[in-house]
């Protein structure tokens, strides 16, 4: 499942024109998000909401850079 989704994301990133020469966004980002979301399905003690918070934190941190931070589509807000 993760391979299929990662491949689709890789093709989408290439089509959009994002510079990802070795496919790290599609491979590590997609597999990480899928892993986080599958935890509550496979473990009844984990909460889905908690995993979504972790996913959001991972996305925000990966979008953070010194030049242009992106906070869910609002480029003027910096995340530090």
C-alpha positions as CSV (number, residue, x, y, z in Angstrom):
1,X,0.0,0.0,0.0
2,X,2.7,2.5,1.0
3,X,4.7,1.7,-2.2
4,X,1.7,2.5,-4.4
5,X,0.8,5.7,-2.6
6,X,4.5,6.8,-2.7
7,X,4.7,6.1,-6.4
8,X,1.6,8.2,-7.0
9,X,2.9,11.1,-4.9
10,X,6.3,10.8,-6.7
11,X,4.6,11.2,-10.1
12,X,2.5,14.1,-8.8
13,X,5.5,15.9,-7.4
14,X,7.3,15.5,-10.8
15,X,4.2,16.7,-12.7
16,X,3.9,19.8,-10.4
17,X,7.6,20.6,-10.9
18,X,8.9,20.4,-7.3
19,X,12.6,19.8,-7.1
20,X,12.9,16.4,-5.5
21,X,15.8,14.7,-7.3
22,X,16.0,11.4,-5.3
23,X,12.3,11.1,-4.3
24,X,12.7,11.7,-0.6
25,X,9.5,13.7,-0.2
26,X,7.4,11.0,-1.8
27,X,9.2,8.0,-0.2
28,X,9.9,9.2,3.4
29,X,7.1,11.7,3.8
30,X,4.4,9.5,2.4
31,X,5.5,6.4,4.1
32,X,5.8,8.3,7.4
33,X,2.3,9.7,7.1
34,X,0.9,6.3,6.2
35,X,2.7,4.8,9.2
36,X,1.4,7.4,11.6
37,X,-2.2,7.0,10.3
38,X,-2.1,3.2,10.5
39,X,-1.1,3.1,14.1
40,X,-4.6,3.7,15.6
41,X,-6.1,1.1,13.2
42,X,-3.6,-1.5,14.3
43,X,-3.4,-0.5,18.0
44,X,-6.6,0.1,19.8
45,X,-4.8,2.1,22.6
46,X,-3.7,4.8,20.2
47,X,-5.9,7.7,19.3
48,X,-6.4,8.8,15.7
49,X,-6.5,12.5,16.8
50,X,-3.0,12.1,18.4
51,X,-1.6,10.7,15.2
52,X,-3.1,13.5,13.2
53,X,-1.3,16.0,15.5
54,X,2.0,14.1,14.9
55,X,1.3,14.2,11.2
56,X,0.7,17.9,11.2
57,X,3.9,18.5,13.3
58,X,5.9,16.5,10.8
59,X,4.5,18.4,7.8
60,X,5.0,21.8,9.4
61,X,8.6,20.9,10.4
62,X,9.4,19.6,6.9
63,X,8.0,22.8,5.3
64,X,10.0,25.1,7.6
65,X,13.1,26.7,6.1
66,X,15.0,29.9,6.7
67,X,13.9,31.5,3.5
68,X,10.2,30.8,3.1
69,X,8.1,29.0,5.8
70,X,4.8,27.6,4.8
71,X,2.1,27.0,7.5
72,X,-0.7,25.1,5.7
73,X,-1.0,27.5,2.8
74,X,-0.4,30.7,4.7
75,X,3.1,31.8,3.5
76,X,3.3,35.0,5.7
77,X,3.3,33.1,9.0
78,X,6.6,31.8,10.0
79,X,6.9,28.5,12.1
80,X,9.8,28.4,14.5
